[in-house]
């Protein structure tokens, strides 16, 4: 049984932090940030709004588009590196907030590739007849784990949530054509959160020394990101049998405009066939692809019958792709 995406949804906090605001925090400029990242502004959550609140808003919009109620869900998968708590899972918290029945609910941590991993898992559940309707959410509040003294990376990150409802496809004219996921844990030290887990529990020392925030070796991450995202995109084309010429849209993880430009050139796609939202959202990790996807679906850019590839790279390292026919 083939699966398909029945509905999408998104949620972003009301708070906005512009590049001009960043200029007041660190020694930088709007021009420097735009040139190196493509970010113009990012949305930020307040301290009293956990990830599950954004996840709920995005999920409800996706269910509305799909025409699915919470009591019809068979599983909830939440991809996040900024869950409400280490436990219980944000998926279980979301299940309660939505009023869904007793169903499978779990979080997964694959960094910026989280939504891709979630869709791959949901697709497998539906194909194996272990679920009919699955909610996949990518949600992050990265500004709460950002080191605002790190001039090299603090301007990149934003908060938001994106969601999708997956269900069975009634024909072969639309649906998920292929999924691909991969990882290389030997490179995990290039992008990670040093403290807060069992290897280095949170302490006054770890907080005072910015060890509970994102640590990223940007240049090294960039090199691996461009290479592995290209590999993932080509793998999706290969597995789905879709040629480069038949590809209508690319939705890349919104990490850096230079990575996006490079990937588009390698796939020989003009930028007007690439969905870009990094200027308004920044890097929202697992939320970036579903946020961009929902934006392009709702403004009418992505039309029925078009081939769309989503591709991401993130902490782990992880990378992957999903090919769909909308």
Backbone torsions as a table, in degrees:
resi	resn	phi	psi	omega
1	UNK	NA	127.7	179.2
2	UNK	-86.2	144.8	177.8
3	UNK	-104.1	164.2	177.2
4	UNK	-148.6	160.8	175.4
5	UNK	-88.2	119.6	-175.5
6	UNK	-93.7	-23.8	-178.4
7	UNK	-165.0	153.5	179.5
8	UNK	-129.4	158.8	177.4
9	UNK	-155.4	160.4	-178.8
10	UNK	-148.0	156.4	176.6
11	UNK	-148.9	133.9	175.2
12	UNK	-132.4	145.6	179.3
13	UNK	-65.9	160.0	179.6
14	UNK	-73.1	-31.1	-177.0
15	UNK	-67.0	136.1	179.9
16	UNK	-124.9	133.3	176.1
17	UNK	-117.2	112.4	-178.4
18	UNK	-88.3	169.9	175.7
19	UNK	-62.8	-31.9	177.2
20	UNK	-65.5	-34.4	175.5
21	UNK	-67.7	-38.5	179.3
22	UNK	-63.6	-34.6	179.0
23	UNK	-58.4	-26.3	-179.5
24	UNK	-83.3	-12.5	-177.1
25	UNK	-98.4	-42.4	-178.9
26	UNK	-132.2	168.3	178.4
27	UNK	-80.3	95.3	-179.2
28	UNK	-157.7	-174.4	177.8
29	UNK	-145.4	157.6	177.8
30	UNK	-57.9	-43.6	-179.1
31	UNK	-62.3	-42.6	-179.2
32	UNK	-62.5	-43.9	-179.5
33	UNK	-66.0	-47.0	-179.5
34	UNK	-60.2	-44.9	-176.2
35	UNK	-63.8	-40.9	-173.6
36	UNK	-90.0	-19.2	-175.8
37	UNK	-132.3	-28.8	-174.5
38	UNK	87.8	-2.0	-178.4
39	UNK	-81.1	133.2	175.6
40	UNK	-109.8	-41.1	177.7
41	UNK	-152.4	163.5	177.2
42	UNK	-143.6	152.4	179.3
43	UNK	-93.5	143.4	-178.0
44	UNK	-129.1	137.9	176.8
45	UNK	-82.8	152.4	173.7
46	UNK	-83.1	169.3	-172.8
47	UNK	-66.4	-19.6	-177.5
48	UNK	-96.6	5.6	-178.9
49	UNK	-112.3	102.3	178.4
50	UNK	-77.9	170.1	-178.2
51	UNK	-58.1	-34.4	-176.5
52	UNK	-62.7	-27.4	178.8
53	UNK	-67.4	-46.4	176.9
54	UNK	-65.2	-39.8	179.4
55	UNK	-60.4	-41.7	-179.6
56	UNK	-63.2	-44.7	-179.4
57	UNK	-62.3	-45.8	179.2
58	UNK	-64.8	-40.4	-179.3
59	UNK	-63.8	-42.4	-179.1
60	UNK	-64.4	-37.6	177.6
61	UNK	-67.4	-39.1	178.4
62	UNK	-66.3	-42.0	179.0
63	UNK	-65.0	-38.2	178.5
64	UNK	-62.8	-45.0	178.8
65	UNK	-63.3	-38.8	-177.3
66	UNK	-78.5	-16.1	-176.0
67	UNK	71.9	31.8	-177.6
68	UNK	-116.0	135.7	176.0
69	UNK	-96.2	162.0	-176.2
70	UNK	-60.5	-33.0	-178.2
71	UNK	-75.5	-3.0	175.6
72	UNK	-95.3	-9.8	-178.2
73	UNK	-70.1	141.9	176.1
74	UNK	-106.0	-18.5	-179.7
75	UNK	-160.3	149.1	175.4
76	UNK	-127.9	123.6	178.8
77	UNK	-118.9	123.2	179.5
78	UNK	-116.3	120.9	177.2
79	UNK	-98.7	122.3	-177.8
80	UNK	-166.4	145.9	167.9
81	UNK	-107.3	2.1	176.1
82	UNK	-128.5	61.1	179.0
83	UNK	-67.9	166.7	177.0
84	UNK	-57.5	-45.2	-178.9
85	UNK	-143.4	164.5	170.1
86	UNK	-61.9	-39.2	171.5
87	UNK	-157.6	146.9	2.5
88	UNK	-70.2	167.1	-178.3
89	UNK	-65.9	150.8	175.1
90	UNK	-64.7	-28.6	176.6
91	UNK	-62.2	-41.2	178.2
92	UNK	-68.8	-38.8	176.4
93	UNK	-62.7	-42.2	179.0
94	UNK	-65.7	-40.2	177.8
95	UNK	-56.5	-42.2	178.7
96	UNK	-68.9	-43.6	-179.5
97	UNK	-62.5	-34.7	-179.7
98	UNK	-81.3	-18.4	-176.6
99	UNK	76.8	26.9	178.5
100	UNK	-74.0	156.9	179.7
101	UNK	-73.9	-178.6	-178.3
102	UNK	-70.5	102.9	-173.9
103	UNK	-135.8	175.2	174.1
104	UNK	-66.7	131.1	178.1
105	UNK	-150.2	125.5	178.5
106	UNK	-155.9	156.8	175.1
107	UNK	-93.5	155.8	171.0
108	UNK	-137.1	143.9	-176.9
109	UNK	-117.5	105.7	177.1
110	UNK	-136.2	26.9	-179.8
111	UNK	59.5	-139.0	-177.0
112	UNK	-69.1	-14.3	178.4
113	UNK	-88.7	3.8	-172.5
114	UNK	-55.1	-43.4	-178.9
115	UNK	-66.3	-39.1	177.4
116	UNK	-61.2	-46.4	176.9
117	UNK	-59.8	-41.0	-179.6
118	UNK	-64.1	-43.4	178.7
119	UNK	-64.4	-39.8	178.3
120	UNK	-61.7	-41.2	178.9
121	UNK	-67.9	-42.0	179.0
122	UNK	-63.8	-41.9	177.5
123	UNK	-59.0	-42.6	-179.8
124	UNK	-66.0	-39.4	178.2
125	UNK	-61.8	-41.4	-178.8
126	UNK	-72.9	-43.9	-179.8
127	UNK	-62.4	-32.5	-179.6
128	UNK	-88.7	5.4	177.6
129	UNK	65.2	26.8	175.9
130	UNK	-96.2	-3.0	176.4
131	UNK	-160.6	153.0	175.9
132	UNK	-106.1	-50.6	179.9
133	UNK	-121.2	126.2	-177.6
134	UNK	-126.9	132.9	175.1
135	UNK	-97.9	125.1	175.8
136	UNK	-117.5	127.3	-179.0
137	UNK	-125.8	134.4	167.9
138	UNK	-110.5	119.9	-176.8
139	UNK	-139.8	136.5	179.4
140	UNK	-145.5	147.2	169.2
141	UNK	-128.4	67.9	-173.6
142	UNK	-66.8	-24.3	-178.8
143	UNK	-65.5	-17.1	178.5
144	UNK	-83.4	-12.0	176.4
145	UNK	-123.0	25.8	178.7
146	UNK	-94.4	136.6	173.7
147	UNK	-85.5	103.0	-174.3
148	UNK	-76.5	4.4	172.3
149	UNK	-101.0	-4.7	-177.9
150	UNK	-88.8	98.6	-176.2
151	UNK	-62.7	-25.2	-174.4
152	UNK	-79.4	-16.3	-174.2
153	UNK	-141.4	-18.2	-170.5
154	UNK	-63.1	-25.4	-178.9
155	UNK	-74.8	-10.4	-173.2
156	UNK	-77.8	-32.6	-159.5
157	UNK	-97.3	148.9	177.4
158	UNK	-144.4	176.7	-177.2
159	UNK	-116.2	149.9	177.4
160	UNK	169.3	177.0	179.0
161	UNK	-146.0	146.0	174.1
162	UNK	-137.1	147.6	-175.3
163	UNK	-140.6	157.7	175.8
164	UNK	-144.9	143.1	172.1
165	UNK	-103.1	124.6	176.0
166	UNK	-107.6	141.5	177.5
167	UNK	-150.9	179.0	-178.7
168	UNK	-69.3	145.4	176.4
169	UNK	-93.7	131.3	-176.4
170	UNK	-82.5	-11.8	178.1
171	UNK	-149.8	179.4	-178.3
172	UNK	-98.8	14.6	-179.1
173	UNK	-83.5	-19.9	178.6
174	UNK	-147.8	157.5	178.4
175	UNK	142.8	-176.7	177.8
176	UNK	-83.8	116.7	-175.9
177	UNK	-87.5	-30.1	-178.9
178	UNK	-165.3	149.7	170.8
179	UNK	-132.3	149.9	179.9
180	UNK	-147.0	129.7	177.0
181	UNK	-135.8	148.1	-179.2
182	UNK	-154.3	168.6	179.2
183	UNK	-157.1	162.2	173.2
184	UNK	-148.0	94.2	-175.8
185	UNK	-68.8	-15.0	-179.8
186	UNK	-67.3	-15.4	-177.8
187	UNK	-103.9	8.7	-175.0
188	UNK	-58.9	-29.0	-177.8
189	UNK	-70.5	-5.8	178.5
190	UNK	-83.3	-17.1	-179.8
191	UNK	-153.8	104.1	-176.8
192	UNK	-162.1	174.1	175.3
193	UNK	-110.9	105.7	-169.7
194	UNK	-60.1	-39.0	-174.5
195	UNK	-121.4	161.7	178.0
196	UNK	117.4	-13.9	178.4
197	UNK	-105.9	-169.5	-176.3
198	UNK	-71.7	-22.7	179.3
199	UNK	-74.9	-29.3	177.1
200	UNK	-149.8	85.5	-177.7
201	UNK	-58.5	152.3	178.9
202	UNK	-59.6	140.3	179.7
203	UNK	-153.0	171.1	175.8
204	UNK	-58.8	-40.6	-178.8
205	UNK	-62.4	-46.9	-176.9
206	UNK	-65.2	-37.8	178.7
207	UNK	-69.4	-46.3	-178.5
208	UNK	-62.6	-27.9	-177.9
209	UNK	-103.5	21.8	174.2
210	UNK	56.5	38.3	-179.4
211	UNK	-94.2	-5.4	177.5
212	UNK	-100.6	15.4	179.9
213	UNK	-118.3	176.4	-177.0
214	UNK	-69.5	130.0	172.5
215	UNK	-116.0	121.1	-176.3
216	UNK	-136.7	130.7	172.5
217	UNK	-94.8	89.0	-166.0
218	UNK	-54.1	-47.7	-176.6
219	UNK	-63.1	-42.4	179.8
220	UNK	-67.4	-40.9	178.8
221	UNK	-62.2	-41.8	-179.4
222	UNK	-57.5	-46.3	-177.0
223	UNK	-61.0	-45.3	-179.4
224	UNK	-70.4	-37.1	-177.2
225	UNK	-61.4	-47.1	-177.6
226	UNK	-65.5	-37.8	-178.4
227	UNK	-70.9	-46.2	-175.4
228	UNK	-75.8	-30.8	176.1
229	UNK	-68.7	-36.3	175.2
230	UNK	-64.1	-44.3	178.9
231	UNK	-58.7	-43.8	-178.1
232	UNK	-65.5	-40.5	178.9
233	UNK	-64.4	-44.8	179.2
234	UNK	-65.4	-35.2	178.3
235	UNK	-65.5	-40.0	178.2
236	UNK	-63.0	-40.4	177.3
237	UNK	-63.6	-44.7	-179.3
238	UNK	-62.5	-49.3	-176.7
239	UNK	-66.8	-31.1	-177.4
240	UNK	-89.0	-17.3	-176.5
241	UNK	77.7	14.5	177.6
242	UNK	-92.4	131.0	179.2
243	UNK	-85.2	164.5	176.9
244	UNK	-58.1	-36.6	-178.2
245	UNK	-68.7	-24.5	-179.2
246	UNK	-90.3	-4.7	-178.1
247	UNK	-79.4	127.6	-178.3
248	UNK	-96.6	-37.4	-175.0
249	UNK	-141.6	142.6	170.9
250	UNK	-114.8	126.5	173.9
251	UNK	-118.5	96.7	-178.9
252	UNK	-90.5	159.2	169.3
253	UNK	-57.4	134.3	-175.7
254	UNK	-88.3	74.3	-178.0
255	UNK	-96.7	-40.9	-171.9
256	UNK	-165.9	131.9	-176.5
257	UNK	-63.2	-28.2	179.3
258	UNK	-69.6	-37.1	175.5
259	UNK	-65.5	-42.2	179.8
260	UNK	-62.6	-44.7	178.7
261	UNK	-61.2	-44.8	-179.9
262	UNK	-60.2	-47.2	-177.8
263	UNK	-63.3	-41.6	178.7
264	UNK	-61.1	-42.3	179.3
265	UNK	-64.5	-42.1	-179.7
266	UNK	-63.8	-31.8	179.5
267	UNK	-90.9	-0.3	179.9
268	UNK	58.5	41.9	177.4
269	UNK	-109.3	132.2	173.4
270	UNK	-67.7	152.8	-176.4
271	UNK	-63.3	-20.9	178.1
272	UNK	-76.2	0.3	171.8
273	UNK	-110.3	14.9	177.9
274	UNK	-116.4	128.4	178.5
275	UNK	-84.0	117.7	-178.4
276	UNK	-121.5	126.1	177.2
277	UNK	-133.8	7.4	-176.9
278	UNK	-61.7	-27.7	-179.2
279	UNK	-63.5	-33.1	-177.6
280	UNK	-97.3	-24.6	-172.3
281	UNK	-114.9	-20.8	-171.2
282	UNK	70.3	-164.5	177.8
283	UNK	-86.8	110.4	179.7
284	UNK	-108.2	23.7	174.0
285	UNK	52.3	-123.8	-175.1
286	UNK	-62.7	-16.9	-179.7
287	UNK	-87.2	-13.2	-168.0
288	UNK	-67.7	-43.2	-179.7
289	UNK	-68.4	-48.6	178.7
290	UNK	-65.2	-29.9	174.5
291	UNK	-63.7	-48.0	-179.9
292	UNK	-66.0	-39.4	-179.9
293	UNK	-62.7	-48.5	179.9
294	UNK	-60.7	-40.8	179.0
295	UNK	-58.8	-47.2	-176.8
296	UNK	-73.4	-29.3	176.0
297	UNK	-70.4	-45.7	-175.1
298	UNK	-74.8	-27.2	177.6
299	UNK	-88.9	1.7	172.2
300	UNK	88.4	2.4	179.4
301	UNK	-64.7	-46.5	179.2
302	UNK	-85.9	120.7	-175.4
303	UNK	-112.7	158.5	-178.9
304	UNK	-56.4	136.1	178.7
305	UNK	89.4	-4.9	-179.2
306	UNK	-85.2	148.8	179.5
307	UNK	-91.2	128.0	-175.7
308	UNK	-129.2	129.5	173.7
309	UNK	-113.0	130.6	174.2
310	UNK	-107.6	135.9	-176.5
311	UNK	-143.6	139.5	-176.3
312	UNK	-145.2	162.3	176.4
313	UNK	-144.5	137.9	-177.2
314	UNK	-159.0	-175.3	-177.6
315	UNK	-55.2	141.4	-180.0
316	UNK	146.7	-52.3	-14.0
317	UNK	-70.3	148.1	173.3
318	UNK	-128.4	155.1	172.7
319	UNK	-155.4	163.1	-179.2
320	UNK	176.4	176.8	-176.9
321	UNK	-153.9	158.6	175.0
322	UNK	-136.1	129.9	173.5
323	UNK	-107.0	125.2	177.9
324	UNK	-127.4	154.6	165.8
325	UNK	-111.0	114.3	-170.9
326	UNK	-73.5	NA	NA
